Amino acid sequence: MHFNNIIKKISAFCLANLLILLHLSWRMIFHQPINLLNIVMTVFLWLIVFNPRQQYILIATYTLLVCELFYTSPFGLESFSQISALLLANWLLLNVFTNRSLIIIFFTGLITMIIYRILFILLIYCNSLIQKNSSVIPLALIKIFLNEALITAITLSLFYLISSLFIKRLRPEYILETSRII
């Protein structure tokens, strides 16, 4: 293994741990509705928007499983829901929403967060059936989940808008190089 690959893996590990720390401290420091922002999903959705690679899902798996240690829900339900939603977002961005406009990014974030919470609610319900507990999802919790989806989608759209000003996806040099090849 090359030295550069080792440095890349160590830096990815450190950045993932920093993201975990940021996400957990954000949830504890701020009050509603600001603390409803899901920083982990926002960062990984932003990464998937700009460069849909499977390696981001692997890093997200590590990050979400470590975050899962600090949640009160049964272990694995939330991370499974989030990873499934990220995989769906990756598929949507590669096959359905191929245009990267601001409205598409907003709806991708919103759809991903809603799918994540629907999966989470279904898994909690299945867990309550297995545990033989009667579990009713209160309407206030659904409102909180919808607020979380909206706040995360708006933040993702803002990150995309700001970063698209700095990252040029369509370079004129690339167009000139490919036109010479043809």
C-alpha positions, 0 to 999 in steps of 0.5 A: 500500500502506498503512503498516499493511500494510508494518509487518505484513509487516516484523514477519512477516519479523522474527518468521520470522527470529527463529523460524529463529534460535530453531529452529536454536539450540535444536537446537544447544544442547540434547541429546536428547530435548529438541533433538528438539522441532521448534519451527518445526512447533510454532509453525505448527501452533499458528497453524493450530489457532487460525486456519487461514489460507493466509498462515501456509503462505506464511510457513512456506515462507519459514521452512522454506526458510531453515532448509533451508540449515543442514540436511545433507539434500539441499536441498528435501526436508525443507521440501517434506515439512514444507510438505506436512504443514502443508497436510494439517494445515490440511485436517484441521483445516478438514474432519475435526477440526473440534472443537478439543479437547486430544486432537484437537490432540495427534493432529493434531500427531502425525499431521502429524509422522508424515506429515512424516517418512514423506514425508521418508523416501520422498523420501530413498529416491527421492533415493538411487535417483536418485543410485544409492546404496544407502540403508537407513533404520536403525531407530534413525533411525525411533525418533528420528523417532517421539520427535520426533513425540511431543515435538512433539505434546505441546508443541503440546498444552501450548501449546494448553492454555496459550493457550486459557486466555488466548484466548477463542474463544467470546465471549458478546458475539458470541452476543448480536450474532448472536442479534439478527440472526436 
